[in-house]
Amino acid sequence: MEHFKKFLIRLQTFNIRVLTRKPHNVGNPEMRYYDLTHENPVMTLSFRNEMKELSEMAVTDLLNLTPSQTQYQLQRLDSIRNRFRQFWKNYYKLPAPLDEQESRQFFFGLNLEDLFIVEGLELDGYNINCPQCFIDDVCDSVRHREEYLNDIQKAVGQIISPEKESPLPDSSAGNVNGAPIIKEHIFPQLFAILKDYFSQEEQGNLQILLQSGKLETSQLTFNGNGNQLADAFKQLYEANLIVGCTKASLEHWLLQYFAYRDKDKIKRFTGKYLNDIISSDTRNCQSPILDIKKNRESGQFEVLPTQRTKRNNKKY
């Protein structure tokens, strides 16, 4: 079980660096800032390869156990998943930072050191900058760690109980990381774009679903191409404007709550269809309904309708 233990420890360990940047103007002091680029799988291939290797060896360790022992060990991952979930709750409740001082306060408000093993963090180093790119790297690293955690459970589950394995997680089992959480500041923009793709009778339920992540009534029907809705949420996920979920649980959420209209017929999504768009990049949306751009003044991302949407948006 040595490899499995190493995987668990690495999954929870963040090795933060403190780097120094020379001043632009002579006489100004050097700037010290936190950096996690080396543990952002989007930016650094070596970290991604390290985690893949550790997860493969961890799977081998688990498969050498009896099924009951394996299930017991997999339960240890649940506590780590809860820590990831708490991270996103901390992230979501904090106001978006507008300057370097607020970025520093924002990062320490995440309480990363209370949830995980954090190396290199200087708790009294309030003169060290926490730029927005550093916070983005932390978020990307957390999201990918969640995916590594879910991948190992899925890989082992397919082998020890293949007859029970489904293409997407079962919502009754906790829906992986739970429903996606939409960042508060972009909610009005997103709802304004999406609502016109639903009937007036369904717009109220759409608002409830986007705000709470769940709905008691039947599925909502998106009056457009199915890949447009899937692409919209993929863009939001990749811009870190929805948190608290993995791509797999986002796919399941869409599968659970949405259908789409194909000509005069209402169709349900399939797991493979959503996976091809959101996770596998094998289907590209040719007519996206929204764009995501950063506001130069506030530094925040904004959700905007595409030009095509502005011209040809239909009412149902």
Number of C-alpha atoms within 10 A of each C-alpha: 15 9 18 19 13 14 24 17 13 16 23 16 16 21 14 19 16 14 12 12 10 11 11 9 8 8 7 9 11 13 13 16 18 21 21 21 20 18 23 23 21 14 15 13 12 13 17 19 12 13 18 16 13 20 23 15 17 21 20 15 16 20 14 11 13 11 16 10 12 18 16 11 15 16 11 11 16 14 10 18 17 13 16 23 19 17 21 20 15 16 20 19 12 13 12 17 18 14 13 14 15 16 20 21 15 21 21 14 13 20 14 19 14 10 16 17 14 15 12 12 16 14 9 7 10 12 12 20 21 23 19 20 13 20 19 16 20 20 18 22 24 22 23 20 22 22 19 19 19 19 16 19 16 17 15 20 19 14 12 16 10 12 9 8 15 12 12 20 19 14 14 7 8 11 18 24 22 20 24 24 19 21 17 15 15 17 17 11 14 19 16 14 19 19 18 16 21 21 16 13 10 15 17 12 19 25 18 13 16 17 16 13 16 17 16 9 8 11 18 21 20 24 23 18 15 21 21 21 23 24 22 20 20 20 18 21 22 14 16 17 23 23 26 25 24 24 23 22 24 29 26 25 21 22 19 19 20 19 22 23 15 14 10 7 8 13 15 18 20 16 17 14 17 26 21 15 19 25 16 11 11 10 15 13 16 9 13 20 22 24 14 16 13 12 10 8 7 12 14 16 17 17 23 18 19 16 13 12 15 13 9 8 16 12 11 12
